Amino acid sequence: MNNEPKIASKSETIGVAESRDLLQMKKTMALGLTMDEYVMIATVFGAACDRILKENGLE
């Protein structure tokens, strides 16, 4: 049995269509990104992770 806490976003999130768009963009663009662009994208993902942890009292 998994006893790890369940965490989820408490903010309004993107829908399935937008999630699919992001996956398609990744497939199309991943190998064309510069390191600076990669870092900018990773920073956005990190900010989203920080927000979700904060919303769940796990900061």
N, C-alpha and C positions, 0 to 999 in steps of 0.2 A: 504494500500500500504506500502511496506517495503522500508524505506528510508536509511537503513544501507548500508555503503559502501561495495562493493564487493571486496574481496581480493583473490588473487591467486598467486601461485608460478610463478616467472618469470624465474626460473632456469629450466633446463631439469629435468624432474621427472621420477619416475619409471612408468612402464606400468601396465595395468590391470592384467596381469599374475603375476607380482611381488606383487601387492597389494593383490591378492587372496592368494598367498603363505604366506604373512604375517598373514592374517586372519586365515589360516589353522594352521600355527605355533602357533598362540595364543591359538587356541582351543586345540591343542595337549599339549602345554608346560606350560600354565598359572599356573596350580596348582602345578607344579614342580619347579617353580622358587624360589630362595632364595631372601631375602630382598635386598641384594646387587645387584643381577642380575636385580631385578625389578627397583631399583634406576638407574642403568646404562641404561636400556631401556627407562625409563621416561626422563632421561637426554637427550637422542638422540631426542625424540619427542619434548622436550622443545627447543632444539637447532634449530630444523626444524621450529617450530612456530616463534622463534625469527627471523630467516632468512626471512621467508615469510612476517612478519610484517615490517622488515627493507626494503625489496624489494618494499613494497607498501607505504613506507614513514609513517608508523604508529608505529614506535618504541617507 
